[in-house]
Amino acid sequence: FDGLIIVAQIHCRQRGKEFIQRIRDERVSPLFEVRTSELGKLSGIPGKNYDRIIEEINRIYEMDFEFNVCAEDGETIWENRARLLSSLGVGKNHKRGYIRFAMDPEMLILLLEPNLWASFSLSVMHDLGTSAAYALFQQSYRYINTNQKLTAALPTQTWIELLVGKNRYVKTVDGKEVINYGEFKRRVLNDAIEKVNEVPALSYKIELKEHRQGNRVARLQFKFIPKEPTLLLESTWPEDILSVLRSIGFQDKEIADISQVHSSASVADAICRLKEAEQRLKAQGKAVSGRKPYFLGILRNIAAGEDDIDPEKIEAEVRVEMAERAAEERKKKMQDAFDEHRRKRFTAWVSLLSSEDRMKLVADYEASEDFSPVLGKSLKKGLSEENKSGLTTLRVWMEKHRPETMASIFDTPEYQSLEGWMMWKLSGDDAIEG
């Protein structure tokens, strides 16, 4: 299934945006041709199992899809049925080893959008229309445009209910709720993460982060990790949508992230609502605090199914979000400055060592079980101030294996914690030399 869509995606993008617009406007159905072996690679089918590939394609040809077509107000106006493939050909004689196929134009337009492709892929390949993996995709990818690329750290029970609804993993025993997280993780969560991460339409993997309270996993969070390599397919959205998003301040990578969560129709709706909100505020002598976060706020509301967008509510959310983002940036700058302060202190300590002591320190690192040949290469350049990589490698190793020495180097509060460094900065005094 995914292999066929990848072939169609690449072919359509090679033909350009004018061709994609023709598919939208004229409902043309291009004919795609690909080597069976190449289709197998794209589909993740190992070796030269051509019979299995053809068997899978024949199965997909017989599939029948149902989907609703909605009006601008969200009301369903058509209950549609369609097949993914409108024709299928298996090469014979001098065309042996080739497959050619055509897609229903309406289905093709849907599947050129990453978020719809991902939804179809999860539903078709794993029968996941209402499954944990599909729910995980929907719930986690709402956070793809956050600064930290992290979901909210929600209680474990909440994630269980989001993924499987009413379940046997949360029970009430003697008036207390008992969560069997280990069984849920083994039977449901690990499999759901694996299935979501296998979807080629998505350019991120999700990684589980467990937050513990004592021996109990109290909260779950998911971090987005960029896939390497990705398909790097150019957006098929209409140019007028892309140009507006760029004018709002979105980079191409951010637009690609948005496309994995929202359809072009939702984005177009959000653009219209943004313009309406700006006009209303302008009439009141006001302006939008930040177009970018304001637009994302509208998009979140649309995704949540809210028909009426409250400009004041979104404006309040934007102000809070901008304040939180500014606070995060300030904290990062302070952390970077504190790290640099410690780096300079460690560099100064190393510079005072005799050449024999430096050589012994490097030799001790190379003889340790934590020695890394890759990281160790930087130490061959000497321990000068310019060799930041080598000094960092040595400092990280010493923090683990020479804590007493490190404590003597960072012997005043300004080096021991960010808070201590901030107090030192506020005092305006020079650091006390150890």
N, C-alpha and C positions, 0 to 999 in steps of 0.2 A: 504493500500500500504506500508506504513512505517513499520507496524507490521510484514508483511511478510519478508521485507528486514532485520529487526532486528533479526528475527528467523534465517534467512540464515547466517547473519553475525556471530552470536554467535556460531551456529553449525559449521561453517567453521573454526572459530578460535579455537574451542575446538579440532578439528581434526588436527590442526597444519599447519605450513607453507608448509610442503611437500604435504599435501592434496590440498592446494590452488594452488600450482605449478602444480599439476596433472590436476586441472580444466583448467588452462591456456594451458598446453601443449597437453593434451589428449581430452579436451572438454568433460569431464565427467559431468553428470548431477545428483547430489546427490538427494535423496528423503528426504524431511524434514517432521517431524510429530510433531504436537503441540496441546495442549488442546485448544478448542475453547475459553474458558474463558480467558486463558493466552494470546491468540492472541488479544482478545478484549481489555485487559488491555494495551498491547503494542501499540495498535492502537488508544487508547484514547476513546474507546466506552464504556460508563458506564454501570454498572449493568450486567444482564445476557441476553442481547438482542441478542441471538444466531442467530435468523432469519436474523437480520440486518447484522451481521458479514458475514454469508454465502452469503447473497445477494450482499454485497460489493465485496467479493472474486470472485463470479461469474462474476461480472461486470469487475473486473481486468483481469480475464481469457480471456474475449472477447477483451481486448484492443490490439491494434496493434501499435507498435512503429516504427518510421523511424529515422535512423541516418546514418551519413556518416563515412566511413573508409578511412583514409588519409594515404598517403605515408610519408616517412621521410621529404620530401620537402614541405609537407602541401597540396599537390594536392590530391583531392578526387579521389580514385580509385574504391570505391564501394559505391553505394547508397543502404543501407541495410534496410530491414524490418524484424521485429521479434516480437514475443509475449513474455511477461515477464514470464508467466507460461506455461511450456510444458505439465504439467499434473496437475489435481486437484481431490482430493478425499474427500468426506464428510462421516465421520464415521456413521455406522448403527449398531443396536443391541449392542453387547458387545464393539464395537468401537464408540458407540454414544458419542458425546462430543469431538471428535478429528477431526482435519483437517490434511491432508497430501498433499504435493505439491512438484513439481520439477520445476526448473527454466531453461530456455534456458541458456546453459553455457556461451555464448557470453554476454548475458544480465547480468548474475551473476557476471562475472569478472568486468564489468563496475560498477555495484552497490556496489562492495566491496571497491570502492574508494569513500571517503567521499564527495569530491567536485562534483563528477558525481551523487552520490546518492542525494545530496541536489538539484541539478539541475532537476533531474527526479522527485523528490518529489514535488517541486514547480510547475512543469509543469503538473503532473498528478493530484495531489490533488486539485489544485486551477485553473487549466487551465491557467497557468501563463507564457507560452512561451515568450510572448512579454509584460508582464504586469509590473506594478510598483514594485511589490514585487520581481519579478525576476531581474529587473534592479537594485533594491536596494541591493539585494544579491551580484550581480556582481560588483557593484561600491564600496560598503562598504568593502567587504572581501578582496579587493586588499591591504588593510592596516593592515591585521591581524598580519603581522610580524613586525610591527613598535614597537619601544621601549615603547611608551606611550599607545599602544593599542587604538589609536585614528585615525579617518579619518582626512583628511584635512578639515579645516573650510572654506567651499566654500560659495560663495554668494547664498542666497535663490533661486534666479532665476536660477542659474546653476543647483542646485539639482532638481528643478522642471522640467527643460528641460531634465536632465539625466533620470528621472523616467518616465515622460509621454510624452516627445517630444513636438510637437506642441500642445498647450493647451489653455484653456480659463482662466487660473489663472493669466496670465501675459498679460496686455493690455496696449496700448498706448493711453493716454488721454491728449489732448492739448500738444502733443509733448513730454510728460513724460511717462515713464513706471510705471504702477501701478500694484503692486502684491497683489493679494487676498490670502495671506498666510493662513489666518484662514480657509477659505473654502478648500484649498488644503490639509491642515493638517487634517481636519475633514473627508473629502471625500476620500483621497488617502493615505496620509502618515501614519496615525495611523494604518490603515488596513494593509499596506505593512509591517510595523515593526512587527505587531502581527503575520503575516503569516511567515515571515522569522524566527522569534523567536520560532515558533512551530516546525520547521524542526529538527527532532532528530539526523540527520547526523551532525549537527553543535553543537559544544561544547561551543559556546558563544552566549549570547543574545546581541543585539545592543540596546543602550540607546541613545535617542535623546538629544542633547545639543543645546540650542538656544542662539545665541549671538545677543544682542540687541544694537541698536543705537537709543537712546531715546525710543519712544514707538514702534519702528519698529523692527521686527526680520530681521536682515541684513544678518546673516550667519547661516548655519546649520552644525553641526558636529555630528558624531556618535562614541560612546565609546563602546568598547567590554567588556562585563561583563561575567566572567566564569559561566556556568550553574552549579547548584548543585541540585541533583547529575547528573553526566554525565554517558554515557554508558561505558566509559573507555575501549573501544575496542582496542586491539593491532593492529598495522599496518599490512596490508596484502601486502605491497609492497615487491618486491624481496629483499632478504638479501644483494645482491651486491649493490643495491641503498642505502639501510639503512646504510651499513658500510661506504660508501663514504661520505654520509651526516654527519655521526658521526665524520669521520676523518677531515671534513671541520670545525667542531666545533659546530654542532647543537646538542642540547639536545633532548631527546625523545619527550618532550612537544612541542618544536619548530617544530619538524618534523610533529607531529600531526596537528599543526596549518597550516603548509605548505600544508598538504594533504587535507585540507578543501578548498583550493583555486586552487591548481594545481594537474593535473593527474600525475601518475607515468611516463607516456610517456614524458610529458613536463619536468619533473624533470630529467629524463635520458638524454634528449636532452641538458638541461642546463649543466649537468655534463660533457658531451662531449665537449660542447663549452667552458667550463671553462678550461678543459685540453688543448684545442687548443690555447686558449688565453695565458695560462701560457707558453706553448712551444714557441709561437711567441715572447712574452716578454723576455723569457730566451735567445733566439737567439740574441736579441738586448741588452743583458746585463742588463735587468730590471727584476723586480718581481712585482707580484700583491700586492697592498697595504694591502688588507685584504681579505682573501679567502671567508669569510662568507658574508660580504656585497657585494663583487664582484659577487658571485654566485646569490644572491637575485636580483642584478641588471640585470643579464642575464635573470633570470626567469621572471622579470617584462617585459623585452623587448619581450620575447617569447609570454607572455600572451597578449601583445599589438599587436601581429601579425607581428612584425618586423623580416624579413628574415635575413638581414645582421646585425650582431652585431658589433658595432664599439668599439674596446677595449679601445681606448683613451677616448671616450665619457663616457664609463662606469667607467673607472679609475677616471675621473674627478668627476663623480657623487659620487663614493665611497669616495673620499677624502673629498668632501663637507659633505657627510653623517657622516663620522667618526669624522670630526671636530664638527659638530652639536651635535653628541652624546657625545663627550668629554666635550663640553660646558654644555650640560644638566647635565652630571654627576658632573661637578665642581659646578654648581649652586645648585644641590641637596645637595652636601656635605656642601656647605656654609649655605644653609637653615637649615640643620640638626644641624650644629654647632651653628647657631643663636638661634634655638629653645632650644638647650641644655643650652645656656647662659641664656636665659630667665627663663628656668625651675629652674636653680640653684639660680637665684635671688629670685624667688617666694618662693622656699624652705627655703632660708635663712630668708625671711620675716616671714614665718609661724613659724619657729623655735624660733623667738624672742617673739611670742605671749605668753601670760599667758595661762595656761591650761583652765581657765574659758573662755577666749576669743576664744580659739579654739573650745571648746564645743559649744559656742553660734553660731559660724560660721557654724558648722556642723548642728546644730539645725535649723538655718535659711534656709539652703539648703534643709533639709528634709521637712520643712514646705512650701517650694515654689512649684509653679505649675510645674516647670521643674524637680522636683525630680524623679529620676529613681531608683526603688528598686534594679535593677540589678547593676547599677553603684554605688549605695549607699552602697552596701555591702563592697566595698573596704575601705570605711571610718571607718568601725567598727574596722579596724586594727590599727587605730591611724594615726596621721599625721607626721610620721617620714620620714626621707629622703629616706628610703628604700621603702616606700609605694608610688611608682611613680604613680600608677593607681589612688589612692585616691586623691593625690595632683593635678593630671591632671583634674579629675572630678570637684574638687573644683575651680580650676583656670578658667576652661571653664565657669562655672556657674557665677563666679564673673565678668568675662569680660562682661557678659550680664547684670547682675543685680547690680554690684558694680563698674561701670566704673571709678568713682572718686577715689576709693581706689586703683584700678589697675593703674591708672595714677600716683598716688603718689608712688607706688612700682617701676614702670618702668618710672622713672622720668628723665632719661638722654637719649640722642640720641642713645646710643649703644643698648638700650633695646626697642626702639620704632620702628625701621625699620631695614631691612637687610642692607640697604645702610649706615645707621648710625653705625651699628655694624662693617661693613667693614672699615669705616673710623677710628673707634676706634682701630681696629686691626692693621691697617697700621701705626697709630701714635705710636704704641708701648708702650703707656702709660696705666697705670691701670685705671679701671673704677672709676668714681667719685661716691663715696657713697652718696645715697640720704638721 
